Amino acid sequence: MKKSATAAFATVTLAAAMAVGAIAPASAAVDETTSIEKIQGTGAASRMVGEQVTIRAVVTGAYAEGGIRGFYVQGAGTGSEVSAEGSSGIFVYSPSGVAKVAVGDHVEVSGTVGEYFGLTQLSASASGIAVLTEPADAVKPLAIDIPSSDTERERFESMLVDPQGQWTVADNYSLNQFGEMTLAEGSSKILPGERTLRQATDAFAPGSAGAQALEAENQRRALVLDDGATLNFLGSNNNKSVPLPYLSAGHRVSVGAQATFTGPVIMDYRYELWRLQPQGQVTGAEDADIPAVFAQTTAEEPAEVGGNLSVGSFNVLNYFTTTGSQLSGCTYYTDRAGQPVTVRGGCDARGAANEENLQRQQAKIVSALNTFDADVVVLEEIENSARFGLDRDHALGTLVEELNRAAGKQQWKFVPSPVAVPADEDVIRTAMIYKNIEVKPIDESVILDDAAFDNARDPLAQAFQRVGGNAQTRFLVVANHFKSKGSDPKDGSANADRGDGAGAWNAARVEQAKALVGFAEGLKKERNTNKVLLAGDFNAYSAEEPIQVLAGAGYVDLGAAADTRSYLFGGRTGSLDHILASREVAQQVTGQDIWNINATESVAYEYSRYNYNVAQLFSPDQFRSSDHDPVLVGLELNK
């Protein structure tokens, strides 16, 4: 508190008395302290901002390194109950003094009350911090179900808590950059059994009351688990020399995995989000300050889908055999040593910067596709080699060669490009590969050359028939990659992002869906089959208009029956990748699966993040071989 003239006179008198031994120093210190609860108060901000105070408390979290530059304290013996006066914990900002303290220390701190972007704190110099020798009652972690509202959480600001209930990893994207993850509490009441934070338009129409209610629930259920630091691991080389928290090559923190707290955490508020801070900075996957354990998911291979034939969709994440090093003008994303890893821009290549990185990317894709083991696989984001003066199928052929080499047998073939191809194609394309002992192509492939796809990838269709089967086993597969949701034109048109959850270019995707329906209808007659599978990356979630156009034309979204989702964006899980079946083949589906090996895993495992951090996380396995999860369906096609 600020001192009045009377208070100042009392202080002088007190000092004089102490000098002659009239009052014991310890008693004087106690008389001058202010309770943390009084400083915190019951409102969003302290009423004592700007006042000088002295507190006595126990250190509950200390961060001498990592950027937080301070420590948390809590009143001795508190935690078994919540004070009606306010929170019993507070953050002490002290870059010069934090190294003096450790968790468990009994300290006296003199400093200035302040609010830092919503967090009540004391600012103290090193001289204002004293570690006391007298014992203090230990702080008791408060066992609570974390409330969902800001007002309720404010009561526990900076306190040591033991979170109760069920927690699920909902978002791990920022682990690679800021060392933080989002956890989801419990499960959805709107979508029973849903433990992750579901993309609202994957379940409800954009802008609908249902979509708005689900997103509001998502926000209430979400809480960040931090790493006790503010480092940007994609920033300076000094930051990159600190091992990424929570992760190692053999220990993943996967979206959808259960998180179980094994130690207390501090209820913190910074960067406009409520956070759970460990009691010390977490470095690596085996740090003693890690406050939780994460179930290790078992996605070594996709689920069994049954049937006598399977069809899948796989996004190969800009697989380019033409590397940046072969072209002029390319700019790059670089590793911590400044070496190029992936192409950033300046040229038509979009994948690996050089052969070394291509081999890493290829190893992951090959591992994934050979384990995926579908009989027909639709591919998205593969190089259109014609753009580099090569045969259009050059990159596709290279991938098939590598698949067969790794398999030790000639089991894969690719669907050749048709004679007629559009005059102006994107640098990436769709493609198909297949197991030649299971199916055979019928007639030539065909590409839809329609103005609706001028800003997307042109659909590719191919008819197949089971080896040894008759025309009753014939089916048609159409590979798709619709226009993305990004690059908002912001022009007020039907393609501008309306803020309803559908993203930008929805009108374009609707027109593409309509054109696709017409294309498939024509091919049914030309290829003599009503059994049609529309597969690929539609860049539309399940309840959005483009998918509804296809459903209205009689196509069944098979992936919608799976329990998992194919994509993670903005901390929300949903499916942009679909396999839709005409009614004639939908009744012959025996099972479906979305194989969670990519979207659920941290981007830190991608080839594109090789040597970005001192902790080397790359492995030549299927995990994070792309940013989309593959979709698989089983069919029972009889003679």
C-alpha positions as CSV (number, residue, x, y, z in Angstrom):
1,M,0.0,0.0,0.0
2,K,1.1,3.6,-0.5
3,K,2.1,5.1,2.8
4,S,0.5,8.3,4.3
5,A,2.5,10.8,6.3
6,T,1.3,9.2,9.5
7,A,2.4,5.8,8.2
8,A,5.8,7.1,7.3
9,F,6.2,8.6,10.8
10,A,5.2,5.2,12.3
11,T,7.8,3.5,10.1
12,V,10.6,5.8,11.4
13,T,9.4,5.3,15.0
14,L,9.4,1.5,14.4
15,A,12.9,1.6,13.0
16,A,14.1,3.5,16.0
17,A,12.5,1.0,18.4
18,M,14.1,-1.9,16.5
19,A,17.5,-0.2,16.8
20,V,17.3,-0.3,20.6
21,G,15.8,-3.8,20.6
22,A,12.3,-2.8,21.7
23,I,10.6,-4.8,18.9
24,A,11.9,-8.0,17.3
25,P,12.6,-7.7,13.6
26,A,10.5,-10.8,12.7
27,S,7.4,-9.3,14.4
28,A,8.0,-6.1,12.6
29,A,8.1,-7.8,9.2
30,V,4.9,-9.7,9.9
31,D,3.1,-6.5,10.9
32,E,4.1,-4.9,7.6
33,T,2.9,-7.7,5.3
34,T,-0.2,-7.7,3.1
35,S,-2.2,-10.8,2.4
36,I,-2.1,-12.1,-1.2
37,E,-5.9,-12.4,-1.1
38,K,-6.3,-8.7,-0.4
39,I,-4.0,-7.9,-3.3
40,Q,-5.9,-10.2,-5.7
41,G,-9.4,-9.3,-4.6
42,T,-12.4,-10.8,-6.2
43,G,-12.5,-8.8,-9.4
44,A,-10.8,-9.2,-12.7
45,A,-8.1,-6.7,-11.7
46,S,-6.5,-5.8,-8.4
47,R,-7.7,-2.6,-6.7
48,M,-4.2,-2.0,-5.4
49,V,-2.4,-1.4,-8.7
50,G,0.5,0.9,-8.2
51,E,0.8,0.3,-4.5
52,Q,3.9,-0.9,-2.7
53,V,3.4,-4.0,-0.7
54,T,5.3,-6.7,1.2
55,I,4.1,-10.3,1.3
56,R,5.2,-13.6,2.9
57,A,4.5,-16.8,1.0
58,V,5.8,-20.1,-0.4
59,V,7.3,-20.4,-3.9
60,T,5.2,-22.7,-6.0
61,G,6.8,-22.2,-9.4
62,A,10.1,-20.7,-10.4
63,Y,11.5,-19.9,-13.9
64,A,15.0,-18.5,-13.9
65,E,15.3,-19.3,-17.7
66,G,12.9,-19.6,-20.6
67,G,11.5,-16.0,-20.6
68,I,8.9,-16.0,-17.9
69,R,11.4,-14.2,-15.7
70,G,9.7,-14.6,-12.4
71,F,8.1,-17.0,-9.9
72,Y,4.7,-17.8,-8.4
73,V,4.1,-17.7,-4.7
74,Q,1.1,-18.7,-2.5
75,G,0.2,-18.1,1.1
76,A,1.7,-20.7,3.5
77,G,-0.7,-23.5,4.3
78,T,-3.3,-22.4,1.8
79,G,-4.9,-24.6,-0.9
80,S,-7.2,-26.8,1.1
81,E,-10.0,-24.3,0.4
82,V,-10.7,-21.2,-1.5
83,S,-10.7,-17.9,0.3
84,A,-13.7,-15.6,-0.2
85,E,-11.4,-12.6,-0.3
86,G,-9.6,-13.7,-3.5
87,S,-6.9,-16.0,-4.9
88,S,-4.1,-17.1,-2.5
89,G,-1.5,-17.1,-5.3
90,I,0.3,-14.3,-7.2
91,F,3.0,-14.0,-9.8
92,V,6.2,-12.1,-9.0
93,Y,7.9,-10.5,-11.9
94,S,11.6,-10.3,-11.1
95,P,14.2,-10.9,-13.8
96,S,17.0,-10.0,-11.4
97,G,15.7,-11.9,-8.4
98,V,14.1,-15.1,-9.7
99,A,17.5,-17.0,-9.5
100,K,17.5,-16.5,-5.8
101,V,14.5,-18.7,-5.2
102,A,13.4,-22.3,-5.6
103,V,10.1,-24.1,-5.4
104,G,9.3,-24.7,-1.7
105,D,11.2,-21.6,-0.4
106,H,9.6,-19.4,2.2
107,V,10.1,-15.9,1.0
108,E,9.4,-12.3,1.7
109,V,8.8,-10.1,-1.3
110,S,8.4,-6.4,-1.5
111,G,7.3,-4.9,-4.7
112,T,4.7,-3.0,-6.7
113,V,1.2,-4.3,-7.6
114,G,0.4,-4.3,-11.3
115,E,-1.7,-5.9,-14.0
116,Y,0.1,-7.4,-17.0
117,F,-2.4,-8.1,-19.8
118,G,-4.9,-9.5,-17.3
119,L,-2.5,-11.2,-14.8
120,T,-2.2,-9.6,-11.4
121,Q,1.5,-9.5,-10.4
122,L,4.1,-8.0,-8.2
123,S,7.2,-6.4,-9.7
124,A,10.2,-6.8,-7.5
125,S,13.9,-6.2,-7.7
126,A,16.4,-8.7,-6.3
127,S,16.9,-6.6,-3.2
128,G,13.2,-6.8,-2.5
129,I,13.3,-10.6,-2.3
130,A,14.5,-12.5,0.8
131,V,14.5,-16.2,1.4
132,L,13.5,-16.8,5.0
133,T,14.9,-19.4,7.3
134,E,11.9,-19.9,9.4
135,P,9.6,-22.8,8.4
136,A,6.3,-22.3,6.7
137,D,3.3,-24.7,6.2
138,A,3.4,-26.2,2.8
139,V,1.0,-25.1,0.1
140,K,-1.7,-27.7,-0.7
141,P,-2.6,-28.2,-4.4
142,L,-6.3,-27.4,-4.7
143,A,-8.1,-30.4,-6.2
144,I,-10.8,-28.9,-8.4
145,D,-12.7,-29.4,-11.6
146,I,-11.4,-26.4,-13.6
147,P,-14.3,-24.1,-14.2
148,S,-15.0,-22.9,-17.8
149,S,-15.7,-19.2,-17.3
150,D,-13.2,-16.4,-16.9
151,T,-14.9,-15.2,-13.7
152,E,-14.7,-18.5,-12.0
153,R,-11.1,-19.2,-13.1
154,E,-10.1,-15.8,-11.8
155,R,-10.7,-17.1,-8.2
156,F,-7.8,-19.5,-8.7
157,E,-5.4,-17.2,-10.6
158,S,-1.8,-18.1,-9.9
159,M,-2.8,-20.8,-7.4
160,L,-1.4,-24.3,-7.3
161,V,-4.1,-26.7,-8.5
162,D,-4.6,-30.4,-9.0
163,P,-7.0,-30.6,-12.1
164,Q,-9.7,-33.3,-11.7
165,G,-11.7,-35.0,-14.4
166,Q,-10.9,-36.4,-17.8
167,W,-8.5,-34.6,-20.1
168,T,-7.7,-35.2,-23.8
169,V,-5.0,-33.7,-26.0
170,A,-7.0,-31.4,-28.4
171,D,-4.2,-29.5,-30.2
172,N,-0.5,-30.1,-30.4
173,Y,0.4,-27.8,-33.3
174,S,2.0,-25.1,-31.1
175,L,4.3,-27.7,-29.4
176,N,6.7,-27.2,-32.3
177,Q,6.8,-23.4,-31.8
178,F,5.8,-22.3,-28.4
179,G,6.0,-25.5,-26.4
180,E,2.3,-25.5,-25.5
181,M,-0.7,-27.8,-26.2
182,T,-4.4,-27.5,-25.8
183,L,-6.3,-29.9,-23.6
184,A,-10.0,-30.6,-23.7
185,E,-11.9,-31.2,-20.5
186,G,-14.3,-34.1,-20.4
187,S,-16.4,-34.8,-23.5
188,S,-18.9,-32.9,-25.5
189,K,-22.5,-32.7,-24.3
190,I,-23.6,-31.7,-27.8
191,L,-21.8,-34.6,-29.5
192,P,-21.9,-37.4,-26.9
193,G,-18.6,-39.3,-26.7
194,E,-16.6,-36.6,-28.6
195,R,-13.5,-35.9,-26.5
196,T,-11.6,-33.6,-28.9
197,L,-12.7,-30.2,-30.0
198,R,-14.8,-30.9,-33.1
199,Q,-14.9,-28.5,-36.0
200,A,-18.4,-27.1,-35.8
201,T,-19.1,-27.3,-39.5
202,D,-18.1,-31.0,-39.5
203,A,-21.2,-31.7,-37.6
204,F,-23.6,-28.7,-38.2
205,A,-24.3,-26.4,-41.2
206,P,-22.1,-23.3,-41.2
207,G,-23.7,-20.4,-39.3
208,S,-26.4,-22.6,-37.8
209,A,-27.4,-22.5,-34.1
210,G,-25.9,-26.0,-33.7
211,A,-22.5,-24.9,-35.1
212,Q,-22.5,-21.8,-32.9
213,A,-23.4,-23.8,-29.8
214,L,-20.7,-26.4,-30.5
215,E,-18.0,-23.8,-31.0
216,A,-19.0,-22.1,-27.7
217,E,-18.8,-25.4,-26.0
218,N,-15.3,-26.0,-27.5
219,Q,-14.1,-22.7,-26.1
220,R,-15.4,-23.6,-22.6
221,R,-13.7,-27.0,-22.7
222,A,-10.3,-25.8,-23.9
223,L,-7.3,-25.1,-21.6
224,V,-3.7,-24.6,-22.5
225,L,-1.0,-26.8,-20.9
226,D,2.2,-24.7,-21.2
227,D,5.9,-25.5,-20.7
228,G,6.9,-22.9,-18.1
229,A,8.6,-20.7,-20.7
230,T,7.8,-18.2,-23.4
231,L,10.3,-19.3,-26.0
232,N,9.6,-19.3,-29.7
233,F,11.4,-22.5,-30.8
234,L,11.3,-21.3,-34.4
235,G,13.0,-18.0,-33.4
236,S,16.7,-17.6,-32.5
237,N,19.3,-20.3,-32.6
238,N,19.6,-20.0,-28.9
239,N,15.9,-21.0,-28.6
240,K,16.5,-23.9,-31.0
241,S,19.3,-25.2,-28.8
242,V,16.7,-25.9,-26.1
243,P,15.0,-29.3,-26.6
244,L,11.3,-29.1,-27.5
245,P,9.2,-29.9,-24.4
246,Y,7.1,-33.0,-24.0
247,L,8.3,-34.6,-27.3
248,S,11.0,-37.1,-28.3
249,A,11.4,-39.4,-31.3
250,G,9.9,-42.3,-29.3
251,H,7.4,-40.3,-27.3
252,R,4.5,-38.6,-29.1
253,V,1.8,-36.3,-27.7
254,S,-1.1,-37.1,-30.1
255,V,-4.4,-35.4,-30.5
256,G,-7.0,-37.6,-29.1
257,A,-4.7,-39.1,-26.5
258,Q,-5.7,-39.1,-22.8
259,A,-3.7,-36.8,-20.6
260,T,-3.5,-37.7,-16.9
261,F,-2.1,-35.2,-14.4
262,T,0.6,-36.6,-12.2
263,G,1.6,-33.4,-10.4
264,P,0.2,-30.0,-9.6
265,V,0.2,-27.1,-12.0
266,I,-0.3,-23.3,-11.6
267,M,-3.5,-21.6,-12.9
268,D,-2.0,-18.9,-15.1
269,Y,-3.2,-16.2,-17.5
270,R,-1.0,-14.8,-20.2
271,Y,-1.2,-14.1,-24.0
272,E,-5.0,-13.8,-23.6
273,L,-5.5,-17.4,-22.6
274,W,-5.9,-19.3,-19.4
275,R,-3.0,-21.8,-19.0
276,L,-1.7,-24.5,-16.7
277,Q,2.0,-23.9,-16.0
278,P,4.3,-26.6,-14.7
279,Q,6.3,-25.7,-11.6
280,G,9.4,-25.3,-13.6
281,Q,10.5,-25.0,-17.2
282,V,10.0,-28.3,-19.2
283,T,12.8,-29.3,-21.6
284,G,12.6,-32.5,-23.5
285,A,10.3,-35.5,-22.9
286,E,11.7,-36.7,-19.6
287,D,11.9,-33.5,-17.5
288,A,11.0,-33.9,-13.9
289,D,8.7,-30.8,-14.2
290,I,6.4,-32.5,-16.7
291,P,3.1,-32.6,-14.8
292,A,1.2,-35.1,-16.9
293,V,1.5,-38.4,-18.8
294,F,0.0,-38.9,-22.2
295,A,-1.3,-42.2,-23.5
296,Q,0.7,-43.4,-26.5
297,T,-1.7,-44.1,-29.4
298,T,-1.3,-47.3,-31.4
299,A,-1.7,-46.5,-35.0
300,E,0.9,-48.8,-36.5
301,E,-1.6,-49.8,-39.2
302,P,-5.1,-48.9,-40.2
303,A,-8.1,-50.7,-38.8
304,E,-9.4,-53.8,-40.6
305,V,-12.1,-52.7,-43.0
306,G,-13.1,-56.2,-44.3
307,G,-14.2,-57.0,-47.8
308,N,-12.2,-58.4,-50.8
309,L,-11.0,-55.0,-52.0
310,S,-10.1,-51.7,-50.5
311,V,-9.9,-48.1,-51.7
312,G,-8.1,-45.2,-50.0
313,S,-7.2,-41.6,-50.2
314,F,-3.8,-40.1,-49.2
315,N,-2.5,-36.6,-49.4
316,V,1.3,-36.8,-50.0
317,L,2.1,-33.2,-48.9
318,N,3.6,-31.7,-52.0
319,Y,5.7,-34.7,-53.1
320,F,8.0,-33.1,-55.7
321,T,10.9,-35.0,-57.2
322,T,11.9,-31.7,-58.8
323,T,13.6,-30.2,-55.9
324,G,14.4,-26.5,-55.3
325,S,18.1,-27.1,-56.0
326,Q,17.2,-28.0,-59.6
327,L,15.6,-24.6,-60.3
328,S,16.5,-21.0,-60.1
329,G,14.9,-18.4,-58.0
330,C,13.8,-20.7,-55.1
331,T,13.7,-19.4,-51.6
332,Y,13.8,-21.8,-48.6
333,Y,12.8,-22.6,-45.1
334,T,16.0,-23.4,-43.4
335,D,17.1,-25.5,-40.4
336,R,18.9,-24.2,-37.3
337,A,22.2,-24.4,-39.2
338,G,20.8,-22.3,-42.0
339,Q,20.6,-25.2,-44.4
340,P,17.6,-25.4,-46.9
341,V,15.0,-28.0,-46.0
342,T,11.8,-27.1,-48.0
343,V,11.0,-24.6,-50.8
344,R,9.4,-21.4,-49.5
345,G,8.7,-19.6,-52.8
346,G,10.2,-18.0,-55.8
347,C,9.8,-21.0,-58.1
348,D,7.3,-23.7,-59.1
349,A,8.7,-26.4,-56.8
350,R,6.8,-26.8,-53.5
351,G,8.5,-29.7,-51.8
352,A,12.0,-30.6,-50.7
353,A,14.8,-28.2,-51.1
354,N,17.3,-30.8,-52.3
355,E,17.8,-34.6,-52.8
356,E,18.7,-35.2,-49.1
357,N,15.4,-33.8,-47.9
358,L,13.5,-35.5,-50.7
359,Q,14.8,-38.8,-49.4
360,R,13.5,-38.1,-45.9
361,Q,10.1,-37.0,-47.2
362,Q,10.0,-40.1,-49.5
363,A,10.9,-42.5,-46.7
364,K,7.9,-41.4,-44.7
365,I,5.4,-41.5,-47.6
366,V,6.7,-44.9,-48.7
367,S,6.4,-46.3,-45.2
368,A,2.9,-45.0,-44.8
369,L,1.6,-46.1,-48.2
370,N,3.0,-49.6,-48.0
371,T,1.5,-50.0,-44.5
372,F,-1.8,-48.4,-45.7
373,D,-2.0,-51.4,-48.1
374,A,-5.1,-50.3,-50.0
375,D,-5.7,-51.9,-53.4
376,V,-6.5,-48.5,-55.0
377,V,-5.2,-45.3,-53.6
378,V,-6.1,-41.8,-54.7
379,L,-3.2,-39.3,-54.2
380,E,-3.3,-35.6,-53.8
381,E,-0.6,-33.0,-53.9
382,I,1.8,-34.9,-56.1
383,E,4.0,-33.0,-58.6
384,N,2.7,-32.4,-62.1
385,S,6.0,-33.1,-63.8
386,A,4.8,-31.6,-67.1
387,R,5.3,-28.2,-65.5
388,F,9.0,-28.9,-65.4
389,G,9.4,-30.2,-69.0
390,L,9.2,-33.8,-68.0
391,D,6.6,-36.6,-68.6
392,R,3.5,-35.7,-66.6
393,D,3.8,-38.9,-64.7
394,H,7.5,-38.7,-63.9
395,A,7.1,-38.0,-60.1
396,L,4.3,-40.5,-59.9
397,G,6.4,-43.1,-61.5
398,T,9.3,-42.4,-59.2
399,L,7.1,-42.9,-56.2
400,V,5.8,-46.2,-57.5
401,E,9.4,-47.4,-58.1
402,E,10.3,-46.5,-54.5
403,L,7.1,-48.2,-53.1
404,N,8.0,-51.4,-55.0
405,R,11.6,-51.3,-54.0
406,A,10.7,-51.0,-50.3
407,A,8.1,-53.7,-50.6
408,G,10.6,-56.0,-52.3
409,K,8.2,-56.9,-55.1
410,Q,6.5,-55.3,-58.1
411,Q,3.1,-54.9,-56.4
412,W,2.2,-51.3,-57.3
413,K,1.4,-49.6,-60.6
414,F,0.2,-46.1,-61.4
415,V,-2.7,-45.0,-63.5
416,P,-1.1,-43.3,-66.6
417,S,-2.2,-39.9,-67.6
418,P,-4.7,-39.8,-70.5
419,V,-3.8,-38.6,-73.9
420,A,-5.9,-35.5,-73.5
421,V,-5.0,-33.3,-70.6
422,P,-6.0,-29.7,-69.8
423,A,-3.9,-27.0,-71.4
424,D,-3.4,-25.1,-68.1
425,E,-2.9,-27.2,-65.0
426,D,-1.7,-26.5,-61.5
427,V,1.8,-27.5,-60.5
428,I,0.2,-30.1,-58.2
429,R,-2.2,-32.8,-59.4
430,T,-4.3,-35.8,-58.4
431,A,-3.2,-39.3,-59.2
432,M,-3.9,-43.0,-58.5
433,I,-1.9,-46.1,-57.8
434,Y,-3.1,-49.6,-57.5
435,K,-2.2,-53.2,-56.6
436,N,-1.9,-55.0,-60.0
437,I,-2.6,-58.4,-58.5
438,E,-6.0,-57.2,-57.1
439,V,-7.4,-54.9,-59.7
440,K,-6.9,-54.0,-63.4
441,P,-7.7,-50.6,-65.1
442,I,-10.6,-50.6,-67.6
443,D,-10.2,-48.2,-70.5
444,E,-8.1,-45.0,-70.3
445,S,-8.2,-42.6,-67.4
446,V,-10.0,-39.3,-68.0
447,I,-9.6,-35.8,-66.6
448,L,-12.4,-33.3,-66.1
449,D,-11.5,-30.1,-67.9
450,D,-14.1,-27.7,-66.6
451,A,-14.0,-24.0,-65.8
452,A,-15.2,-24.7,-62.3
453,F,-11.8,-26.1,-61.5
454,D,-9.7,-23.3,-62.9
455,N,-8.6,-22.5,-59.3
456,A,-8.3,-26.1,-58.2
457,R,-7.0,-29.4,-59.3
458,D,-8.8,-31.2,-62.1
459,P,-10.5,-34.5,-61.1
460,L,-9.0,-37.7,-62.5
461,A,-11.2,-40.7,-63.1
462,Q,-10.3,-44.4,-63.7
463,A,-12.5,-47.5,-64.0
464,F,-11.2,-50.7,-62.3
465,Q,-12.3,-54.3,-62.2
466,R,-11.3,-57.0,-59.8
467,V,-8.7,-59.4,-61.2
468,G,-10.6,-62.6,-62.1
469,G,-13.9,-60.8,-61.7
470,N,-16.5,-60.0,-64.3
471,A,-18.3,-56.7,-65.1
472,Q,-20.2,-57.0,-61.8
473,T,-17.0,-56.2,-60.0
474,R,-16.3,-53.1,-62.0
475,F,-16.2,-49.7,-60.2
476,L,-15.1,-46.2,-61.0
477,V,-12.9,-44.0,-58.8
478,V,-12.6,-40.2,-59.2
479,A,-9.7,-38.4,-57.5
480,N,-10.4,-34.9,-56.2
481,H,-8.7,-31.9,-54.7
482,F,-11.1,-29.0,-54.4
483,K,-10.1,-25.3,-53.9
484,S,-8.7,-24.6,-50.4
485,K,-10.3,-22.4,-47.7
486,G,-7.4,-19.9,-47.6
487,S,-6.5,-16.8,-49.5
488,D,-9.7,-14.9,-48.7
489,P,-10.5,-12.6,-51.6
490,K,-12.2,-10.2,-49.2
491,D,-14.2,-8.7,-52.1
492,G,-17.7,-9.1,-50.8
493,S,-18.4,-11.9,-53.3
494,A,-19.9,-15.3,-52.6
495,N,-16.3,-16.6,-52.3
496,A,-15.3,-14.2,-49.5
497,D,-15.1,-15.7,-46.0
498,R,-18.4,-14.9,-44.4
499,G,-17.3,-15.8,-40.9
500,D,-19.8,-18.7,-40.6
501,G,-17.1,-21.4,-40.4
502,A,-17.0,-22.4,-44.1
503,G,-14.0,-20.3,-44.9
504,A,-13.2,-18.7,-48.2
505,W,-14.1,-20.0,-51.7
506,N,-17.1,-21.9,-50.6
507,A,-19.0,-20.9,-53.7
508,A,-16.2,-22.2,-55.9
509,R,-16.2,-25.5,-54.1
510,V,-20.0,-25.8,-54.5
511,E,-19.6,-25.3,-58.3
512,Q,-16.9,-27.9,-58.3
513,A,-19.1,-30.4,-56.5
514,K,-21.9,-29.8,-59.1
515,A,-19.4,-30.3,-62.0
516,L,-18.1,-33.4,-60.3
517,V,-21.6,-34.9,-60.1
518,G,-22.2,-34.3,-63.8
519,F,-18.8,-35.8,-64.7
520,A,-19.4,-38.9,-62.7
521,E,-22.9,-39.4,-64.2
522,G,-21.5,-39.2,-67.7
523,L,-18.8,-41.7,-66.8
524,K,-21.2,-44.2,-65.4
525,K,-22.5,-44.8,-68.9
526,E,-19.1,-44.6,-70.6
527,R,-17.5,-47.1,-68.2
528,N,-20.5,-49.3,-67.8
529,T,-20.8,-49.1,-64.0
530,N,-23.0,-47.4,-61.5
531,K,-20.5,-48.1,-58.7
532,V,-18.7,-44.8,-58.2
533,L,-16.3,-43.7,-55.5
534,L,-15.5,-40.0,-55.2
535,A,-12.3,-39.7,-53.1
536,G,-9.8,-37.1,-52.1
537,D,-9.3,-33.8,-50.3
538,F,-12.5,-31.8,-50.8
539,N,-11.4,-28.9,-48.5
540,A,-14.9,-29.0,-47.1
541,Y,-16.0,-30.4,-43.7
542,S,-18.8,-32.9,-43.6
543,A,-21.7,-30.6,-42.9
544,E,-20.7,-27.9,-45.4
545,E,-22.5,-27.2,-48.7
546,P,-20.1,-28.9,-51.2
547,I,-20.5,-32.2,-49.4
548,Q,-24.2,-31.7,-49.1
549,V,-24.4,-31.2,-52.9
550,L,-22.8,-34.6,-53.3
551,A,-25.1,-36.1,-50.7
552,G,-28.1,-34.6,-52.5
553,A,-26.9,-36.4,-55.7
554,G,-27.1,-39.7,-53.9
555,Y,-23.5,-40.1,-52.7
556,V,-22.9,-41.5,-49.2
557,D,-20.0,-40.0,-47.1
558,L,-18.3,-43.2,-45.9
559,G,-15.7,-41.5,-43.8
560,A,-18.5,-39.9,-41.7
561,A,-19.2,-43.3,-40.2
562,A,-15.6,-43.4,-38.8
563,D,-15.0,-42.4,-35.2
564,T,-12.0,-40.2,-36.0
565,R,-11.3,-37.2,-38.2
566,S,-8.8,-36.5,-40.9
567,Y,-7.6,-33.0,-40.3
568,L,-6.7,-30.6,-37.5
569,F,-6.9,-26.8,-37.9
570,G,-7.1,-24.1,-35.3
571,G,-7.3,-26.7,-32.6
572,R,-10.4,-28.3,-34.1
573,T,-10.7,-31.8,-35.5
574,G,-12.7,-32.5,-38.7
575,S,-12.7,-34.2,-42.0
576,L,-11.7,-32.5,-45.2
577,D,-10.9,-35.8,-46.7
578,H,-13.7,-38.0,-47.9
579,I,-14.7,-41.1,-49.8
580,L,-18.2,-40.8,-51.0
581,A,-20.0,-43.8,-52.6
582,S,-22.9,-44.0,-55.1
583,R,-25.9,-45.9,-53.7
584,E,-25.0,-48.9,-55.9
585,V,-21.7,-49.4,-54.2
586,A,-22.4,-48.0,-50.7
587,Q,-24.4,-51.2,-49.9
588,Q,-21.3,-53.2,-50.6
589,V,-19.1,-51.3,-48.1
590,T,-17.8,-53.6,-45.3
591,G,-16.0,-51.0,-43.2
592,Q,-14.2,-47.7,-43.1
593,D,-11.3,-46.1,-41.2
594,I,-9.5,-42.8,-40.9
595,W,-5.9,-43.8,-40.1
596,N,-4.7,-41.2,-37.6
597,I,-1.0,-41.0,-38.3
598,N,-0.6,-37.4,-39.5
599,A,-3.1,-34.7,-38.4
600,T,-3.0,-36.0,-34.9
601,E,0.8,-35.8,-34.6
602,S,3.0,-32.8,-34.0
603,V,4.4,-31.1,-37.1
604,A,7.8,-31.4,-35.4
605,Y,8.0,-35.0,-36.8
606,E,7.7,-33.9,-40.4
607,Y,10.6,-34.1,-42.7
608,S,10.1,-30.4,-43.2
609,R,11.2,-29.7,-39.6
610,Y,14.4,-31.8,-39.8
611,N,17.1,-30.2,-37.6
612,Y,14.9,-27.3,-36.6
613,N,15.6,-28.2,-33.0
614,V,18.5,-29.7,-31.0
615,A,16.1,-32.6,-30.3
616,Q,16.1,-34.6,-33.5
617,L,12.6,-36.0,-33.9
618,F,12.6,-37.2,-37.5
619,S,12.2,-41.0,-38.1
620,P,11.7,-42.6,-41.5
621,D,8.3,-44.0,-40.4
622,Q,4.6,-43.2,-41.3
623,F,4.0,-40.7,-38.6
624,R,3.5,-37.1,-39.9
625,S,4.2,-38.2,-43.4
626,S,1.5,-35.6,-44.3
627,D,-0.8,-33.1,-42.6
628,H,-3.9,-35.0,-43.6
629,D,-4.9,-38.5,-42.4
630,P,-5.6,-41.2,-45.0
631,V,-9.1,-42.5,-45.4
632,L,-9.8,-46.2,-46.2
633,V,-12.9,-48.2,-47.1
634,G,-13.5,-51.9,-47.6
635,L,-15.7,-53.3,-50.3
636,E,-17.2,-56.8,-51.0
637,L,-17.4,-57.0,-54.8
638,N,-18.5,-60.4,-56.0
639,K,-18.6,-61.9,-59.5
